[in-house]
Amino acid sequence: MLLASNAVWHRTCYSNATNKVQIARDSIRKQDVLSTGSYFGKQRGRKRKRLEIDEPSTSSESPFTRSSTSPLNSSLCFFCQADVSQEQLIKISTNSAGEALKHAIEVSQNAVFGTRLNNSIATSDAHAIDVRYHKPCWTKHVFHVLRGEATESNKQTKDCSMQIASLIELINLVDIQTQNKAYLSINDIERTYINMLGGTEALENHVPTFTRKWLKNKILSELSRVKSVLQKDRRKPAVLYSPEACEEEMVHTAITSNDMDKMKLVYQCAHQVRGSIENYTNRDMPDISIPICSSVDDVPVELYTLIRWIMVGPVEELENKARTNVVERSVLTVCQSIMYGFKSKRQVTFTPSSDSAKFRTRRQRENPQVLGLALTVHHDTRSKQIVNFLSEHNYCVPYSRIMLLETSLANAVVENTRKFQGLYVPPFLKKGTFVFFAVDNTDFAEDTADGKGTTHGTITAVYQKADAPGEPISPSLNVVEARCCSVTPYHVSMLPCSKPKHTNLLSAHKETTTQTFNINKIGVAKSYQLTHLGWVVANAISRMGNEGELNKIPGWAAYNSLLSTSQPVTQVGALPLLPEVAHNWSTLLTLMMQARKLKELAVGDDHPTIISFDLALYEKVVQLLDSRPDLQVQFVPRMGELHVVMASLRALGTSIENSGIDDAWIEADVYGSATTRQILQCKHYKRSLRTHIYTYVALYEMVLEEFFKGNHDLKVECVS
């Protein structure tokens, strides 16, 4: 054949082709190529490297058989089965590596590698057959294969998420358009959906396979009110529309007359608000205080907004601040009542053991309204019946809870006294701001059958300006939840003090006779006199010029309220009740020393201690100070304003008694004889004050009438 075709060759090529050693070497290489699927060739002037060749295909005409592969040599690389001295052989020593190898072979569907791995008892147990590999071979046949699979999986997940998002957006768009009386062609809907996916290329990975029928059925299943209708020309696609929205003059009726849709909307709203309440009430509230002041932060925003919309509609602010505050207070009241009466799903579905069993409200759902109302009512009335009555109607916590709260407060106060050697320091007191005090008696069970068994106590009030600079003297009360109504014992050591003797009073008086006192003789300021004189003149002239008409001049209290300026707010606190009679000398001395210690903590020793007393206690304190010269420079006793005014009114009543003014009250049938005696003796404070003011105005009006008799022109000018 070669002779007939005139074949020619090089001598070197002929010698290489017919060399027996070369033929044997080529035969071995052929077997390696068939078993590994790769060939290591050597080019002139270059190092030997691996060149890819086509892997055996399972779709070839001849089927793959085990006999077509060479057996696995465990001393060589599992993949290339070649002895490459430059590459290090690594042995599989973990189960995870064996599972990765098995997974990569399954993904790549390499029959040769699968046949070699089947020599092990378990296909994932490559460690049992001592599999070795080169690092580049492992990277190509395992790492790259598994990474490609993960990339493809992430791509499919991303495509699936994009498909879901596009479908939801398309359904919402179709819903809006059909409610606006639009007729949508399925062609337009399909085109819009494909554009949302990103083009026709995205349809290749669509799950399930995309068809127009699938898209139409999906829309119709989600939108029950949308219908599909075929056109008269069957060659044109179907049209989607809403029969309810397309009825003429019936759009509003179709929306508002459907009670079922309304109830579904209300149910969805209620479900959303219940979820917000459940999440809000599950918060861990700190156990360091008892909240009694409500704010918007005490209720969920969703609940507050819903109740506000129900009351006033979607209005941000009302006409003025006062009306806005009224609405906010009403909304907070309703919201906190709802939160306190909220029942969780577990409470509703629980089967009680008794038919009389009720719901039990957890402490986490207590809010400032139910706590503050219960504490206020119990403080003012001390009535268990009223508190339980309000609790039955879900307005406040029950009486038993109030007892535990008050026990917690009492224990917190006792704990505060331990930090200051038995003295209670209110948490609002600050350093650097002056404080003053007031002492009065408080009695319990005064009216008994035999007049015995009455309970007497003494209370001390502490006053300091609010918002004063300075650091607090005492930290806030640490209110710890009480498990029972057991109060920590608290005792105040009473200082011994005997009744001052008469001789001591005389000697003290002699020692103080040499002192000099400066008395202010200026009296009431002229500006104050003119201010009140203006009200008297205006009131008298108004009555003189407008006989029978309503007087437009404000009353005494209203006039002073208009002229007065706002004063700084003062904070008031109270020391623990002292279970001793107030007029005892030991009680007075003990309370005065407690007040001095508090004053020293606030402003130091450079200021005196100012304490207000009622008239009976004031007299005793003055006697005590006269007998104790060491206390005179430390304390300044004050009589309470009420007693000062009552003493002044009694003095005024004494001065006008039998002067004819009291007879005028009786003869004019303004007051009776018994009431007149009470006014003169100031046994009724408000009635006495009002009577003297009206009498003064009437007398001044008579003076003005006499004045205007000789100055008629001036009267006309003043009245006009």
FIDRENNU-457647 format. One line per field, with one value per residue (C-alpha): x, z, y. Coordinates in Angstrom, 1 decimal, m for minus. Layout:
N
px: [X_...]
pz: [Z_...]
py: [Y_...]
***
This chain:
720
px: [0.0_2.8_4.5_1.4_0.9_4.6_5.0_8.1_9.6_12.4_15.0_14.7_10.9_11.2_13.7_11.5_8.3_10.0_12.0_10.8_11.5_9.5_6.6_6.4_6.5_3.6_1.6_1.9_0.9_m2.2_m3.4_m2.8_m4.7_m7.7_m7.8_m7.1_m8.5_m5.4_m2.1_1.3_3.3_6.7_7.4_10.9_12.5_9.7_8.9_6.4_2.8_m0.7_m2.9_m6.6_m8.1_m11.7_m13.1_m14.9_m18.5_m21.3_m23.3_m20.7_m21.8_m19.7_m20.9_m18.5_m17.3_m15.1_m12.7_m11.9_m10.2_m6.9_m7.1_m6.4_m2.8_m3.1_0.5_m0.2_m2.5_m6.2_m7.0_m4.0_m2.4_1.0_4.3_5.1_8.1_7.6_4.1_3.7_1.2_m1.4_m3.3_m7.0_m7.2_m10.7_m14.3_m15.2_m12.6_m14.0_m17.5_m16.3_m14.7_m17.8_m20.0_m17.7_m17.7_m21.5_m21.7_m19.2_m20.6_m17.1_m17.4_m13.7_m13.4_m16.6_m15.2_m12.0_m13.9_m16.2_m13.2_m14.0_m16.6_m18.5_m18.3_m17.7_m15.0_m11.9_m9.7_m10.2_m8.5_m5.6_m6.6_m3.7_m3.9_m1.9_m3.0_m3.6_m5.6_m7.8_m8.3_m9.5_m11.6_m13.1_m12.8_m13.8_m16.6_m18.2_m17.7_m19.4_m22.3_m22.7_m22.6_m25.3_m27.4_m27.0_m28.0_m31.1_m32.0_m31.5_m33.5_m36.3_m36.4_m36.5_m39.3_m41.4_m40.8_m41.7_m44.9_m46.0_m45.4_m47.2_m50.3_m50.4_m50.2_m53.0_m55.1_m54.7_m55.3_m58.4_m60.0_m59.5_m61.8_m58.9_m59.0_m55.6_m54.5_m52.7_m50.0_m49.3_m49.3_m46.8_m44.5_m44.5_m43.6_m40.7_m39.4_m39.6_m37.6_m34.9_m35.5_m36.2_m32.9_m34.4_m37.1_m34.5_m34.2_m37.9_m39.5_m41.9_m41.4_m42.9_m46.1_m48.9_m51.4_m49.4_m49.2_m52.9_m53.9_m51.5_m53.1_m56.7_m56.0_m54.6_m57.2_m60.6_m62.5_m60.6_m62.1_m60.7_m62.8_m62.0_m62.4_m64.7_m61.7_m60.2_m56.9_m56.5_m55.4_m57.7_m58.5_m58.5_m60.9_m62.9_m66.6_m67.3_m65.2_m66.6_m70.2_m71.4_m72.3_m71.8_m68.1_m68.7_m71.7_m69.7_m67.0_m69.1_m71.9_m69.8_m69.9_m67.6_m64.8_m65.2_m65.0_m61.9_m60.2_m61.1_m59.8_m56.5_m56.1_m56.9_m54.5_m51.7_m52.4_m52.5_m49.1_m47.7_m49.2_m47.8_m44.3_m44.5_m45.7_m43.1_m40.3_m38.4_m39.4_m36.9_m37.8_m36.4_m39.5_m43.3_m44.4_m47.5_m47.1_m48.3_m46.7_m46.9_m43.9_m46.1_m48.2_m47.3_m47.3_m49.8_m52.4_m52.0_m52.4_m55.4_m57.3_m56.4_m57.7_m60.9_m61.4_m60.4_m59.4_m56.0_m55.4_m51.9_m52.7_m55.9_m56.7_m54.8_m52.5_m55.2_m57.5_m54.6_m53.7_m57.3_m57.2_m53.8_m55.0_m58.2_m56.2_m53.7_m56.5_m58.2_m54.8_m53.7_m57.1_m56.8_m53.3_m54.2_m57.2_m55.2_m55.4_m52.7_m53.6_m52.4_m54.7_m57.7_m57.1_m56.3_m58.9_m59.4_m60.1_m63.1_m66.0_m65.5_m61.8_m61.0_m58.0_m54.9_m53.1_m49.4_m47.2_m45.6_m49.0_m49.4_m49.1_m49.0_m52.7_m53.8_m51.1_m51.5_m55.3_m55.2_m52.5_m54.4_m57.8_m56.3_m54.3_m57.4_m60.1_m58.2_m61.2_m60.6_m64.2_m63.7_m60.3_m61.7_m64.8_m62.6_m60.5_m63.5_m64.2_m60.6_m59.7_m56.9_m55.0_m56.7_m56.4_m54.0_m51.6_m51.8_m50.8_m47.7_m46.8_m47.1_m45.1_m42.4_m42.3_m42.1_m39.2_m37.4_m37.8_m36.4_m33.5_m32.8_m32.7_m29.9_m27.6_m28.0_m28.0_m31.8_m32.7_m34.8_m33.6_m36.1_m34.5_m35.4_m33.3_m30.2_m27.1_m26.7_m30.4_m32.1_m34.8_m37.5_m39.9_m43.4_m44.6_m48.1_m50.1_m52.1_m54.7_m56.3_m59.5_m60.3_m64.0_m64.3_m67.1_m65.4_m62.9_m60.0_m57.8_m57.2_m54.1_m51.9_m48.9_m46.6_m45.6_m42.8_m42.9_m39.8_m39.8_m37.2_m37.4_m37.8_m35.2_m32.6_m28.9_m26.8_m26.3_m28.9_m28.1_m29.6_m30.0_m33.5_m35.5_m34.7_m38.2_m37.9_m40.9_m42.5_m43.8_m45.8_m47.1_m44.2_m42.5_m38.9_m38.8_m38.0_m37.5_m36.6_m34.8_m36.7_m34.5_m35.2_m36.7_m38.4_m41.0_m39.2_m39.5_m40.9_m37.6_m35.7_m38.0_m37.4_m33.7_m33.6_m35.7_m33.2_m30.3_m32.0_m33.1_m29.8_m30.2_m31.2_m34.0_m34.6_m38.3_m39.3_m41.7_m42.3_m45.3_m47.0_m45.3_m46.9_m47.0_m49.1_m51.5_m52.0_m52.5_m55.4_m56.7_m57.1_m59.3_m61.5_m61.9_m62.6_m65.2_m67.0_m67.1_m68.4_m71.2_m72.0_m72.1_m73.8_m76.7_m78.7_m76.0_m73.5_m70.3_m67.4_m64.6_m63.1_m63.4_m60.7_m59.1_m59.3_m57.8_m54.8_m54.4_m54.1_m51.5_m49.4_m46.4_m45.7_m43.4_m40.9_m42.4_m41.6_m41.2_m42.7_m41.7_m42.6_m40.5_m41.8_m44.7_m43.6_m46.0_m45.9_m48.1_m47.0_m47.3_m44.8_m41.6_m39.5_m41.4_m40.8_m37.1_m36.6_m38.3_m36.3_m33.0_m34.1_m34.8_m31.4_m29.6_m31.5_m30.6_m27.0_m26.9_m28.4_m26.7_m24.3_m24.1_m24.1_m27.9_m30.6_m33.3_m36.7_m39.7_m43.4_m45.9_m49.5_m50.4_m50.5_m47.2_m45.6_m46.2_m44.5_m41.5_m41.0_m41.0_m38.5_m36.1_m36.3_m35.2_m32.4_m30.2_m28.0_m30.9_m32.0_m29.3_m30.0_m33.8_m36.2_m39.8_m42.6_m46.3_m48.2_m49.8_m53.3_m52.9_m51.3_m54.3_m56.8_m55.1_m55.3_m58.9_m59.7_m57.9_m59.9_m63.1_m62.3_m61.7_m65.1_m67.2_m69.9_m68.9_m72.2_m70.8_m71.8_m75.2_m75.5_m74.8_m77.7_m80.2_m79.5_m80.3_m76.9_m75.9_m77.6_m76.5_m74.8_m73.0_m71.9_m70.2_m68.4_m67.1_m65.8_m64.1_m62.8_m64.3_m65.0_m62.0_m63.4_m66.6_m64.7_m62.3_m65.1_m67.2_m64.4_m63.5_m67.1_m67.5_m64.4_m65.6_m69.0_m67.5_m65.1_m68.0_m69.8_m66.7_m66.5_m70.2_m69.5_m66.4_m68.3_m71.1_m68.7_m66.9_m69.7_m67.6_m64.9_m67.6_m68.9_m65.3_m64.5_m67.8_m67.6]
pz: [0.0_0.8_m2.4_m4.4_m2.8_m3.2_0.5_1.8_5.3_7.2_8.5_12.1_12.0_10.6_13.3_16.1_14.7_14.4_17.6_19.9_23.1_21.8_20.8_24.3_25.9_23.7_24.6_28.3_27.7_25.8_28.7_31.1_28.9_28.7_32.5_33.7_31.0_31.0_29.1_30.2_27.2_26.9_24.5_23.3_25.6_28.2_31.3_31.2_32.0_32.0_28.9_29.0_26.6_26.2_29.0_28.2_27.4_28.6_25.5_23.2_21.0_23.0_26.6_29.5_31.2_34.2_32.1_30.0_32.9_34.6_38.3_41.0_42.1_45.7_45.7_42.9_42.6_42.6_39.7_37.3_38.3_37.3_39.1_39.0_41.2_41.3_43.0_46.6_47.3_50.0_51.7_52.7_56.4_57.3_56.7_55.5_52.7_51.6_51.5_49.5_47.0_46.6_46.2_43.5_41.6_41.7_40.4_37.6_36.7_35.9_35.5_35.7_39.1_40.3_39.4_41.3_44.4_44.4_45.6_49.1_51.4_51.6_48.6_51.0_53.0_50.8_53.9_54.0_50.6_51.3_48.5_47.6_45.4_44.0_45.2_41.6_40.8_43.9_43.1_39.6_40.1_43.6_44.6_41.3_40.8_44.2_43.9_40.6_42.1_44.9_42.5_40.4_43.6_44.7_41.2_41.3_44.8_43.6_40.5_42.7_45.0_42.0_40.6_43.8_44.2_40.6_40.9_44.0_42.4_39.3_41.3_43.2_39.9_38.3_41.5_41.4_37.6_37.7_40.6_38.5_35.8_33.5_31.1_30.9_28.1_29.0_26.5_28.3_31.6_30.3_28.8_32.1_34.1_31.8_32.1_35.9_35.8_33.7_30.2_28.4_29.6_33.1_31.8_31.3_35.1_35.8_38.2_37.1_33.4_32.4_30.3_29.8_31.2_34.4_34.8_34.3_36.7_39.3_39.1_39.2_42.2_44.2_43.1_43.5_42.3_38.9_36.1_32.7_29.5_25.9_23.2_20.2_18.0_19.3_17.8_20.4_23.9_26.9_29.0_32.8_34.6_37.8_37.4_40.6_39.7_36.2_37.1_36.4_39.4_41.7_42.7_46.1_46.9_46.1_48.5_51.4_51.3_51.8_55.6_55.3_53.8_56.6_59.3_57.7_57.7_61.3_62.2_60.4_62.3_65.6_64.9_64.2_67.3_69.5_68.2_69.1_72.6_73.1_72.1_74.2_77.4_77.2_78.0_81.2_83.4_86.0_89.6_91.0_90.9_90.7_87.7_88.3_85.6_82.1_78.8_75.2_75.8_78.1_75.2_71.7_68.9_66.8_69.6_70.4_66.8_66.3_69.3_68.4_64.9_66.3_68.6_66.4_63.1_61.3_62.8_64.0_66.3_67.4_67.7_70.9_73.4_76.0_73.6_72.4_76.0_76.6_73.6_74.5_78.1_76.8_74.3_77.0_79.4_76.8_75.6_79.2_80.0_76.9_77.7_81.3_80.1_77.3_77.4_75.7_73.5_76.2_78.7_76.4_75.4_78.9_80.5_84.1_86.8_88.2_86.5_88.9_87.9_86.4_84.5_86.4_85.1_85.0_86.6_83.2_82.0_84.9_83.7_85.5_85.2_87.1_89.7_90.2_90.5_93.0_95.2_95.1_96.0_98.8_100.1_100.1_101.3_102.9_101.6_100.6_99.2_96.8_95.5_94.8_93.2_90.7_90.2_89.3_86.5_85.3_86.3_88.7_90.4_93.3_97.0_97.6_95.0_96.7_100.0_98.4_96.6_99.8_101.7_99.0_99.4_103.1_103.0_100.5_102.9_105.8_103.6_102.9_106.7_107.2_105.0_107.2_110.7_111.1_109.2_106.1_103.3_100.5_97.1_95.6_98.0_96.5_97.9_97.8_97.8_101.0_102.6_105.2_107.2_108.6_111.5_112.4_114.3_112.5_114.4_113.6_115.1_117.0_117.5_119.7_122.0_125.3_124.1_124.6_122.1_119.9_117.8_117.5_115.3_114.1_110.6_109.2_105.6_103.7_101.1_98.4_95.1_92.1_89.3_91.6_90.6_92.6_93.0_95.0_98.6_98.5_95.6_94.3_96.4_95.4_95.4_95.6_94.9_98.2_98.6_101.7_103.7_106.2_106.8_108.0_111.6_111.9_115.2_115.9_119.2_121.1_122.7_126.4_127.1_130.3_130.5_130.8_134.3_135.1_136.7_133.6_131.6_133.8_133.8_130.1_129.8_131.9_129.8_126.6_127.9_126.9_123.3_120.6_118.2_115.0_114.2_110.6_110.9_107.2_107.2_104.0_100.8_99.0_95.7_97.3_98.8_95.5_93.7_95.9_96.2_92.4_92.6_95.4_93.4_90.1_91.7_93.5_90.3_88.2_90.7_90.7_87.0_85.9_88.2_87.5_85.1_85.6_87.2_84.8_87.4_88.4_92.0_94.6_94.0_90.2_90.4_92.5_90.2_87.1_88.8_90.4_88.6_88.5_91.2_91.0_91.7_95.1_95.7_98.9_100.7_104.1_106.7_108.1_110.5_114.1_116.3_119.2_120.4_118.8_121.9_123.9_124.6_123.5_120.2_119.4_120.3_118.2_115.2_115.4_115.5_112.5_110.6_111.5_110.2_106.9_106.7_107.3_104.5_102.1_102.9_105.9_109.3_108.1_107.9_110.6_110.5_109.6_110.8_110.6_113.4_114.1_117.0_119.8_118.8_118.1_121.7_123.0_120.7_121.8_125.4_124.6_122.8_125.7_128.1_125.7_124.7_122.7_120.3_119.8_117.2_115.3_114.9_113.6_114.4_112.3_112.8_109.8_107.4_108.2_111.9_111.2_109.1_111.6_114.4_112.3_111.6_115.2_116.1_113.4_114.7_118.2_117.0_115.2_117.8_119.2_116.7_114.8_111.8_113.3_114.1_110.4_109.3_111.4_110.6_106.9_107.2_105.7_108.6_111.7_115.3_115.7_112.4_113.3_116.5_114.5_112.0_114.8_116.5_113.2_113.7_110.0_108.0_104.5_105.7_107.9_105.2_102.6_105.1_105.9_102.2_101.3_104.3_103.3_99.7_100.9_103.2_100.5_98.1_100.5_100.8_97.0_96.8_99.2_97.3_93.9_95.4_95.3_92.1_89.7_86.6_87.9_88.5_85.0_83.6_85.8_85.1_81.3]
py: [0.0_2.4_1.5_2.2_5.6_6.5_7.2_8.9_9.4_10.8_8.4_9.7_9.3_5.7_4.7_6.1_4.5_1.1_1.2_m1.6_0.3_3.3_1.1_m0.5_2.9_4.2_1.1_1.9_5.6_4.5_2.4_5.3_7.7_5.3_4.9_8.5_10.7_12.9_12.9_14.1_15.1_16.7_19.5_20.4_23.0_22.9_21.0_18.2_19.4_17.9_18.4_17.7_15.3_14.4_12.3_9.2_10.0_7.9_8.8_7.1_4.2_1.6_1.2_1.7_m1.4_m2.1_m4.1_m1.0_0.6_m0.3_m1.3_1.3_1.6_2.9_4.0_6.5_9.5_8.4_10.7_10.7_7.3_8.8_8.9_12.6_13.2_17.0_16.6_15.4_12.6_13.4_10.6_11.0_10.7_12.1_11.0_14.5_14.3_10.9_12.3_15.3_12.9_10.9_13.9_15.4_12.1_12.0_15.6_15.1_11.6_10.4_6.6_5.9_7.6_5.9_2.5_3.1_4.3_1.2_m0.9_0.4_m1.2_2.1_4.5_7.4_5.6_6.6_6.3_2.5_2.0_4.4_6.9_9.3_12.4_15.3_18.7_20.0_16.9_17.4_21.0_20.2_17.1_17.9_21.5_23.1_20.6_21.3_25.1_25.0_23.1_25.7_28.5_26.9_26.3_30.0_31.1_28.9_30.3_33.9_33.2_31.7_34.7_37.0_35.0_35.2_38.9_39.6_37.5_39.3_42.7_41.6_40.4_43.7_45.6_43.6_44.1_47.8_48.1_45.9_47.9_51.0_49.5_48.4_45.4_43.7_41.5_38.4_39.3_42.6_40.8_38.2_40.9_42.8_39.7_38.8_42.4_42.1_38.9_40.6_39.3_36.1_34.6_34.3_31.9_29.2_28.7_29.3_26.8_25.4_25.8_29.1_29.0_31.6_29.2_28.9_32.6_33.2_30.5_31.9_35.4_34.0_31.9_34.8_37.4_35.8_38.9_39.0_37.0_35.9_36.2_35.1_37.7_37.2_36.9_33.6_34.5_37.3_36.5_36.4_39.5_39.9_42.3_42.8_42.5_44.4_47.4_47.6_47.9_51.5_53.7_50.7_51.0_52.7_50.5_47.3_48.3_49.5_47.0_44.0_43.4_40.4_42.4_45.0_42.4_40.8_44.2_44.8_41.3_41.9_45.2_43.6_40.8_43.3_45.3_42.2_41.2_44.6_44.5_40.9_42.0_45.1_43.5_40.8_43.3_43.0_46.0_47.2_46.6_49.8_52.1_52.1_54.1_56.3_59.0_58.0_58.9_57.9_55.5_53.4_52.0_50.5_53.0_50.9_50.8_54.5_55.5_53.3_54.7_58.3_57.8_56.3_59.3_62.3_60.9_61.3_64.8_65.7_68.6_70.3_74.0_74.6_72.9_72.4_70.5_68.4_67.4_66.4_64.1_62.6_61.9_60.2_58.1_57.1_56.1_53.8_52.3_51.5_49.9_47.7_46.7_45.8_43.8_42.0_38.2_36.1_33.1_30.8_32.3_32.1_28.5_27.3_25.0_26.0_23.4_25.3_27.2_30.1_30.6_34.0_35.4_36.5_39.5_39.3_42.0_42.8_44.2_46.7_50.3_53.7_54.2_51.1_51.5_55.2_55.1_52.3_53.9_57.3_55.9_53.8_56.7_59.0_56.6_53.7_51.6_48.0_47.9_50.8_49.5_46.0_47.5_49.4_46.3_44.2_46.7_46.5_50.1_49.3_46.5_44.6_45.5_42.6_44.0_47.4_45.9_44.3_47.6_49.6_47.0_47.3_51.1_50.8_48.4_50.6_53.6_51.5_50.5_54.2_55.0_52.5_54.5_57.6_56.2_55.9_59.1_59.0_61.3_61.8_61.0_64.4_66.4_67.9_69.5_73.3_74.2_75.4_73.3_74.1_71.9_71.7_69.6_68.7_66.1_63.4_61.3_58.0_56.5_59.7_58.9_55.8_54.7_55.3_57.9_55.5_53.6_56.6_56.6_59.7_60.4_63.2_63.9_66.1_67.5_68.6_71.3_72.2_73.9_71.6_71.6_72.9_72.4_70.0_66.3_64.2_63.5_60.0_57.6_56.6_54.1_50.5_49.1_45.3_43.1_42.0_38.4_39.1_42.0_42.0_45.3_45.5_46.8_50.5_52.4_56.0_56.7_59.4_62.0_62.6_66.1_67.2_70.0_73.4_74.8_78.3_79.3_78.4_80.6_83.6_83.1_82.7_85.8_87.8_86.6_87.8_91.2_92.7_91.6_94.2_93.5_95.5_95.8_96.7_99.7_100.1_97.8_96.7_97.8_100.8_98.9_96.2_98.7_100.5_97.2_96.2_99.7_99.6_96.6_98.2_101.4_99.6_97.4_100.3_102.5_99.5_99.0_102.7_103.2_99.9_99.6_96.4_95.1_92.3_93.4_92.7_93.3_89.9_88.8_89.1_85.7_86.1_89.6_88.4_85.4_87.7_89.9_87.3_85.7_82.0_80.9_78.0_74.6_73.2_69.5_68.1_65.0_63.4_61.6_58.3_58.7_59.0_57.1_59.6_62.4_65.7_67.9_65.8_67.5_64.5_64.3_68.0_67.7_64.5_66.1_69.2_67.3_65.2_68.4_69.8_66.7_67.0_70.7_70.0_67.3_69.9_73.2_72.6_74.2_77.9_78.2_78.0_75.3_76.8_74.8_75.7_74.7_75.2_77.6_75.0_73.4_76.8_77.9_74.8_75.1_78.7_77.5_74.8_77.2_79.7_76.9_75.8_78.7_76.3_75.7_79.3_80.1_76.8_76.9_79.5_78.4_79.8_79.8_78.4_80.9_79.7_80.3_83.7_84.8_83.4_85.3_88.5_87.9_87.4_90.6_92.4_90.9_92.0_95.6_95.8_94.0_96.3_99.0_98.8_96.9_93.6_94.9_96.1_92.5_91.2_94.0_93.8_90.1_89.2_86.9_85.7_86.4_83.0_83.3_86.8_85.5_82.8_85.5_87.7_84.8_83.4_80.0_79.7_80.9_81.3_82.9_85.4_86.4_86.9_88.9_91.4_91.8_92.6_94.9_96.8_97.2_98.4_101.0_102.3_102.5_104.8_107.0_107.3_108.3_111.1_112.1_112.2_114.4_117.4_116.2_115.2_115.8_113.5_110.8_111.0_110.7_107.7_105.9_106.4]
***
